[in-house]
Amino acid sequence: MIFVLGATGKVGRHLVPALLDAGTGVRALTRDPAKARIDPRAEVVRGDLDTSDLPALLAGADRVFVLTQGHNTDREAAVAQAAAQAGVSHLVKLSTTGVHFGQKDAITRAHAEAERAIREAGPAWTILRPGAFMDNRFAWIGSIREEDTVYVTETDPPSALIHVRDIAAVATLVLTTSGHEGATYELTGGEALTTAQQVAALADAIGRPLKYVEETESAAKDRLIRTYGWPPKAVDGLFALKRESAPHERVVFDTVERLLGRPPHTFAAWARENASAYHHQE
Ligand SMILES: NC(=O)c1ccc[n+]([C@@H]2O[C@H](COP(=O)([O-])OP(=O)(O)OC[C@H]3O[C@@H](n4cnc5c(N)ncnc54)[C@H](OP(=O)(O)O)[C@@H]3O)[C@@H](O)[C@H]2O)c1
């Protein structure tokens, strides 16, 4: 049985059905089973990584998909140690390409430390390091629905965005077949697109023109704080990461195609799949 942390998140909600389709048993973790919409074939367990009895949650698990929100190294180290004690054979951690590029922002540093904890815990390990997710473009929903406009920070670089379903497909391969123990995989989409190209692809998929507006970093920060209610500290953390990742976001790795034997999903396909999310609200 494979224990999936973050089962309700962006990667996890694709990973759970993909593992079940591959024929494995899945235990899916959530803090709120009543709210969570998890594939009914999975065993759903309630738990909080900060307060629950980790050995009890992990009992009987063969492999664990390790994804934690909040970039908390201690949490992942605790999971790794409890997994080792529970006799788990393989840990697969979701990290970030930032570690490959040696980025110095706090989020990337926390992932680097958590990778070390996973490698040192005892069970076999595999590290998945995706770059920026296509799903990050859901942040444009509000202004597209309200005013057919996308505001982008003028310094945002071209990015080889990855579809979360490709990350889930690689995780499924790694969790259900042998030969990936001790491997670290950088994962991106197949092409780097500028923000203008991303907006054009989205406009095409939605079927109406979108206005593309570049704004300064301070205007972009203000928008997140004032319009979207982000805590200023989280905004600073995001921009620290953006500054560090900007020179590397255009780098394309061929790992998805090498591992899966097919090209990664394109941003245009992602946009078509998710177009209805951007439609005007009645
Ligand atoms: N977005 C990107 O471009 C990008 C790129 C590279 C790497 N990453 C990495 O991807 C990871 C996930 O990112 P995300 O922030 O978008 O989150 P997410 O995976 O979409 O959602 C967070 C998940 O964590 C679970 N969770 C949160 N707190 C928990 C707790 N205390 N105990 C148990 N489960 C808990 C939530 O489950 P419930 O709410 O159901 O309990 C949910 O399933 C992060 O490590 C991030 O650094 C992101």
Ligand as a Chemical Component Dictionary entry (heavy atoms), coordinates in Angstrom:
data_LIG
# 
_chem_comp.id                   LIG 
_chem_comp.type                 NON-POLYMER 
_chem_comp.pdbx_formal_charge   0 
_chem_comp.three_letter_code    LIG 
# 
loop_
_chem_comp_atom.comp_id 
_chem_comp_atom.atom_id 
_chem_comp_atom.alt_atom_id 
_chem_comp_atom.type_symbol 
_chem_comp_atom.charge 
_chem_comp_atom.model_Cartn_x 
_chem_comp_atom.model_Cartn_y 
_chem_comp_atom.model_Cartn_z 
_chem_comp_atom.pdbx_ordinal 
LIG N1  N1  N 0  3.477  25.657 -7.378 1  
LIG C1  C1  C 0  4.636  25.460 -7.959 2  
LIG O1  O1  O 0  4.937  26.038 -9.024 3  
LIG C2  C2  C 0  5.628  24.501 -7.339 4  
LIG C3  C3  C 0  6.800  24.202 -8.048 5  
LIG C4  C4  C 0  7.705  23.280 -7.486 6  
LIG C5  C5  C 0  7.425  22.702 -6.253 7  
LIG N2  N2  N 1  6.281  23.018 -5.600 8  
LIG C6  C6  C 0  6.008  22.389 -4.280 9  
LIG O2  O2  O 0  4.770  21.680 -4.295 10 
LIG C7  C7  C 0  4.375  21.463 -2.933 11 
LIG C8  C8  C 0  2.864  21.579 -2.778 12 
LIG O3  O3  O 0  2.472  22.810 -3.047 13 
LIG P1  P1  P 0  1.104  23.563 -2.743 14 
LIG O4  O4  O 0  1.440  24.603 -1.736 15 
LIG O5  O5  O -1 0.580  23.990 -4.049 16 
LIG O6  O6  O 0  0.109  22.572 -2.018 17 
LIG P2  P2  P 0  -0.889 21.451 -2.517 18 
LIG O7  O7  O 0  -0.168 20.184 -2.681 19 
LIG O8  O8  O 0  -1.735 21.916 -3.661 20 
LIG O9  O9  O 0  -1.859 21.349 -1.256 21 
LIG C9  C9  C 0  -1.383 21.116 0.043  22 
LIG C10 C10 C 0  -1.688 19.705 0.548  23 
LIG O10 O10 O 0  -1.069 19.557 1.820  24 
LIG C11 C11 C 0  -2.020 19.052 2.741  25 
LIG N3  N3  N 0  -1.681 19.621 4.062  26 
LIG C12 C12 C 0  -1.460 20.923 4.375  27 
LIG N4  N4  N 0  -1.164 21.045 5.688  28 
LIG C13 C13 C 0  -1.216 19.794 6.215  29 
LIG C14 C14 C 0  -1.020 19.265 7.530  30 
LIG N5  N5  N 0  -0.724 20.055 8.580  31 
LIG N6  N6  N 0  -1.136 17.921 7.711  32 
LIG C15 C15 C 0  -1.456 17.106 6.673  33 
LIG N7  N7  N 0  -1.644 17.545 5.399  34 
LIG C16 C16 C 0  -1.538 18.874 5.185  35 
LIG C17 C17 C 0  -3.387 19.485 2.239  36 
LIG O11 O11 O 0  -4.332 18.517 2.653  37 
LIG P3  P3  P 0  -5.729 18.834 3.397  38 
LIG O12 O12 O 0  -6.024 20.282 3.251  39 
LIG O13 O13 O 0  -6.731 17.959 2.678  40 
LIG O14 O14 O 0  -5.492 18.402 4.794  41 
LIG C18 C18 C 0  -3.173 19.419 0.718  42 
LIG O15 O15 O 0  -3.440 18.118 0.221  43 
LIG C19 C19 C 0  5.187  22.447 -2.082 44 
LIG O16 O16 O 0  6.186  21.730 -1.398 45 
LIG C20 C20 C 0  5.828  23.370 -3.124 46 
LIG O17 O17 O 0  7.045  23.920 -2.694 47 
LIG C21 C21 C 0  5.373  23.901 -6.117 48 
# 
loop_
_chem_comp_bond.comp_id 
_chem_comp_bond.atom_id_1 
_chem_comp_bond.atom_id_2 
_chem_comp_bond.value_order 
_chem_comp_bond.pdbx_ordinal 
LIG N1  C1  SING 1  
LIG C1  O1  DOUB 2  
LIG C1  C2  SING 3  
LIG C2  C3  SING 4  
LIG C2  C21 DOUB 5  
LIG C3  C4  DOUB 6  
LIG C4  C5  SING 7  
LIG C5  N2  DOUB 8  
LIG N2  C6  SING 9  
LIG N2  C21 SING 10 
LIG C6  O2  SING 11 
LIG C6  C20 SING 12 
LIG O2  C7  SING 13 
LIG C7  C8  SING 14 
LIG C7  C19 SING 15 
LIG C8  O3  SING 16 
LIG O3  P1  SING 17 
LIG P1  O4  DOUB 18 
LIG P1  O5  SING 19 
LIG P1  O6  SING 20 
LIG O6  P2  SING 21 
LIG P2  O7  DOUB 22 
LIG P2  O8  SING 23 
LIG P2  O9  SING 24 
LIG O9  C9  SING 25 
LIG C9  C10 SING 26 
LIG C10 O10 SING 27 
LIG C10 C18 SING 28 
LIG O10 C11 SING 29 
LIG C11 N3  SING 30 
LIG C11 C17 SING 31 
LIG N3  C12 SING 32 
LIG N3  C16 SING 33 
LIG C12 N4  DOUB 34 
LIG N4  C13 SING 35 
LIG C13 C14 SING 36 
LIG C13 C16 DOUB 37 
LIG C14 N5  SING 38 
LIG C14 N6  DOUB 39 
LIG N6  C15 SING 40 
LIG C15 N7  DOUB 41 
LIG N7  C16 SING 42 
LIG C17 O11 SING 43 
LIG C17 C18 SING 44 
LIG O11 P3  SING 45 
LIG P3  O12 DOUB 46 
LIG P3  O13 SING 47 
LIG P3  O14 SING 48 
LIG C18 O15 SING 49 
LIG C19 O16 SING 50 
LIG C19 C20 SING 51 
LIG C20 O17 SING 52 
# 
